[in-house]
Amino acid sequence: WNEELDAYGAVQGATIGDHDPVNTQEKVAELLRGTDFSEIRVWAGLRSEQMTLDSFLRHRTGHGMSRYRLESLPDEARDEVVTRVRDRLADAGPDAFVDRSEVIYATAVAS
């Protein structure tokens, strides 16, 4: 995905939004403690989602920095990027489409 975006000159960018205020369990817990919530529980865990080629492309064209980079290109180039990625990944097995991320989870009770 990124190789094709780079080849077409899509804008570069680190992230969308500032995740610094919520990038650790401690920061999330502290934010929640500063509210009317009680019974605060915060933990980190792995999230895993099996995708297909189609769902991978929907995710990349519809979310976050991937979408932002794609939308920085002219319409024709966008279509070409998606086609080239689809062609490159057409023979990839299911393991190529597992999205694994570490996430911070939190629950709390509203007072």
Residue frames relative to the residue before (quaternion, step in Angstrom):
aa qw qx qy qz dx dy dz
W 1.0000 0.0000 0.0000 0.0000 0.00 0.00 0.00
N 0.7303 0.4276 -0.2485 0.4713 3.55 0.68 -1.10
E 0.6055 0.5522 -0.3658 0.4412 3.59 1.02 -0.67
E 0.6798 0.4743 -0.2944 0.4757 3.59 0.92 -0.85
L 0.6309 0.5148 -0.3398 0.4706 3.60 0.96 -0.76
D 0.6457 0.5163 -0.3155 0.4658 3.57 0.98 -0.86
A 0.6538 0.5345 -0.3143 0.4337 3.59 0.94 -0.91
Y 0.7238 0.4102 -0.2355 0.5024 3.59 1.11 -0.64
G 0.5461 -0.6694 0.3730 0.3384 3.57 1.27 0.11
A 0.2471 0.7749 -0.5427 0.2097 3.59 1.08 0.61
V 0.6057 -0.5678 0.4111 0.3766 3.57 -1.14 0.65
Q 0.3784 -0.6869 0.5727 0.2386 3.52 -1.25 0.57
G 0.1531 0.7818 -0.5985 0.0849 3.56 -1.19 0.43
A 0.4798 -0.6893 0.4664 0.2778 3.53 -1.02 0.77
T 0.7860 -0.1623 0.1576 0.5754 3.57 0.68 -1.08
I 0.3663 -0.6470 0.6001 0.2951 3.49 -1.33 0.15
G 0.8021 0.1959 -0.1687 0.5383 3.54 -0.75 1.00
D 0.4359 -0.6718 0.5382 0.2629 3.49 -1.32 0.27
H 0.1509 -0.8210 0.5480 0.0528 3.57 -0.38 1.25
D 0.3974 0.7577 -0.4553 0.2463 3.58 1.24 -0.14
P 0.6726 0.5061 -0.3342 0.4239 3.67 0.85 -0.76
V 0.7906 0.2599 -0.1349 0.5378 3.62 1.17 -0.41
N 0.4412 0.7396 -0.4264 0.2766 3.60 1.12 0.50
T 0.7274 0.2742 -0.2553 0.5749 3.61 1.23 0.31
Q 0.6350 -0.5238 0.4032 0.3998 3.54 -1.25 0.42
E 0.6461 0.5438 -0.3184 0.4307 3.56 0.96 -0.88
K 0.6625 0.5048 -0.3068 0.4605 3.59 0.96 -0.85
V 0.6451 0.5080 -0.3251 0.4691 3.58 0.97 -0.80
A 0.6515 0.5145 -0.3135 0.4610 3.57 0.93 -0.90
E 0.6550 0.5154 -0.3107 0.4569 3.58 0.94 -0.87
L 0.6360 0.5214 -0.3284 0.4645 3.59 0.97 -0.78
L 0.6841 0.4773 -0.2867 0.4712 3.57 0.94 -0.86
R 0.6201 0.5418 -0.3433 0.4518 3.59 1.06 -0.68
G 0.6669 0.5044 -0.2977 0.4607 3.58 1.12 -0.53
T 0.6390 0.4927 -0.3170 0.4984 3.59 1.27 0.31
D 0.6452 -0.5060 0.3956 0.4138 3.56 -1.29 -0.28
F 0.4406 0.6960 -0.4635 0.3266 3.61 1.21 0.22
S 0.1268 -0.7586 0.6322 0.0935 3.53 -1.27 0.55
E 0.7810 0.3163 -0.2423 0.4809 3.57 -1.31 0.06
I 0.1567 0.8219 -0.5230 0.1624 3.55 0.95 0.95
R 0.0146 0.7698 -0.6369 0.0392 3.53 -0.95 0.95
V 0.0123 0.7939 -0.6052 0.0569 3.59 -0.77 1.06
W 0.1326 0.7813 -0.6000 0.1099 3.58 -0.96 0.90
A 0.3707 -0.6942 0.5685 0.2399 3.53 -1.29 0.37
G 0.0815 0.7938 -0.5995 0.0620 3.52 -1.13 0.63
L 0.5189 -0.6165 0.4895 0.3333 3.50 -1.31 0.23
R 0.1688 -0.7412 0.6438 0.0880 3.51 -1.12 0.82
S 0.0193 -0.7972 0.6030 -0.0236 3.54 -0.87 0.95
E 0.0062 0.7951 -0.6050 0.0409 3.54 -0.89 0.97
Q 0.3079 -0.7348 0.5788 0.1740 3.53 -0.82 1.05
M 0.0929 -0.7921 0.6027 0.0258 3.55 -0.79 1.06
T 0.3468 -0.6470 0.6173 0.2829 3.49 -1.42 0.01
L 0.6914 -0.4235 0.3393 0.4769 3.58 -1.22 0.02
D 0.6721 0.5008 -0.3068 0.4509 3.59 0.89 -0.87
S 0.6927 0.4523 -0.2998 0.4751 3.61 0.85 -0.85
F 0.5789 0.5610 -0.3698 0.4619 3.60 1.14 -0.58
L 0.6906 0.4714 -0.2781 0.4727 3.58 0.86 -0.95
R 0.6194 0.5244 -0.3470 0.4700 3.61 1.02 -0.72
H 0.6582 0.5047 -0.3120 0.4634 3.57 0.93 -0.85
R 0.6953 0.4814 -0.2847 0.4514 3.59 0.82 -0.96
T 0.7164 0.4293 -0.2609 0.4842 3.60 1.00 -0.72
G 0.7628 0.4157 -0.2014 0.4524 3.58 1.18 -0.31
H 0.7889 0.3180 -0.1469 0.5049 3.61 1.20 -0.21
G 0.9050 0.1185 -0.0472 0.4058 3.46 -1.35 0.54
M 0.8345 -0.1940 0.1669 0.4879 3.49 -1.25 -0.67
S 0.5966 0.5689 -0.3724 0.4263 3.61 1.02 -0.66
R 0.6697 0.4831 -0.2874 0.4853 3.56 0.93 -0.90
Y 0.6382 0.5384 -0.3184 0.4489 3.57 0.94 -0.93
R 0.6744 0.4860 -0.2974 0.4697 3.59 0.90 -0.91
L 0.6510 0.5131 -0.3198 0.4589 3.59 0.92 -0.88
E 0.6977 0.4797 -0.2764 0.4546 3.58 0.91 -0.89
S 0.5630 0.5832 -0.4001 0.4275 3.60 1.22 -0.12
L 0.6401 0.5210 -0.3118 0.4707 3.58 1.29 -0.22
P 0.5831 -0.5427 0.4534 0.3999 3.60 -1.22 0.37
D 0.6919 -0.5116 0.3173 0.3986 3.60 -1.15 0.63
E 0.6693 0.5070 -0.3096 0.4463 3.59 0.84 -0.94
A 0.6608 0.4994 -0.3039 0.4708 3.57 0.96 -0.83
R 0.5969 0.5622 -0.3603 0.4449 3.60 1.05 -0.71
D 0.6672 0.5013 -0.2934 0.4664 3.55 0.88 -0.98
E 0.6521 0.5172 -0.3124 0.4579 3.58 0.98 -0.83
V 0.6283 0.5298 -0.3406 0.4566 3.60 0.96 -0.81
V 0.6789 0.4884 -0.2993 0.4593 3.58 0.81 -0.98
T 0.6492 0.5116 -0.3166 0.4654 3.60 0.95 -0.84
R 0.6711 0.4961 -0.3025 0.4603 3.59 0.88 -0.90
V 0.6460 0.4980 -0.3255 0.4783 3.59 0.96 -0.79
R 0.6360 0.5233 -0.3325 0.4595 3.59 0.92 -0.87
D 0.6666 0.4995 -0.3024 0.4634 3.60 0.91 -0.89
R 0.6730 0.5094 -0.2966 0.4467 3.59 0.92 -0.90
L 0.7737 0.3655 -0.1809 0.4848 3.58 1.01 -0.80
A 0.3715 0.7775 -0.4550 0.2246 3.59 1.27 -0.06
D 0.7670 0.3562 -0.1908 0.4985 3.60 0.98 -0.77
A 0.4300 0.7041 -0.4661 0.3194 3.59 1.25 0.12
G 0.4508 -0.6931 0.4997 0.2582 3.54 -1.06 0.78
P 0.7461 -0.4282 0.2781 0.4273 3.58 -1.30 0.20
D 0.6126 0.5742 -0.3567 0.4097 3.62 1.03 -0.69
A 0.6098 0.5647 -0.3519 0.4306 3.59 1.16 -0.51
F 0.7482 0.3889 -0.1951 0.5008 3.56 1.23 -0.40
V 0.4298 0.6417 -0.5058 0.3843 3.56 1.03 0.83
D 0.1987 -0.7705 0.5991 0.0894 3.54 -0.70 1.15
R 0.0124 -0.7950 0.6050 -0.0427 3.57 -0.57 1.22
S 0.0754 0.7957 -0.5934 0.0947 3.54 -0.79 1.04
E 0.3345 -0.6719 0.6048 0.2662 3.53 -1.21 0.51
V 0.0444 -0.8092 0.5855 -0.0200 3.55 -0.82 1.02
I 0.3590 -0.6825 0.5855 0.2499 3.52 -1.31 0.37
Y 0.1716 -0.7814 0.5968 0.0611 3.54 -0.76 1.12
A 0.0137 0.7881 -0.6154 -0.0061 3.56 -1.18 0.54
T 0.0372 -0.7517 0.6571 0.0418 3.52 -1.19 0.69
A 0.0681 0.7752 -0.6260 0.0500 3.55 -1.20 0.55
V 0.3891 -0.6984 0.5533 0.2336 3.52 -1.27 0.44
A 0.4018 -0.7036 0.5355 0.2380 3.56 -0.89 0.98
S 0.3539 -0.7508 0.5203 0.2007 3.56 -0.87 0.94
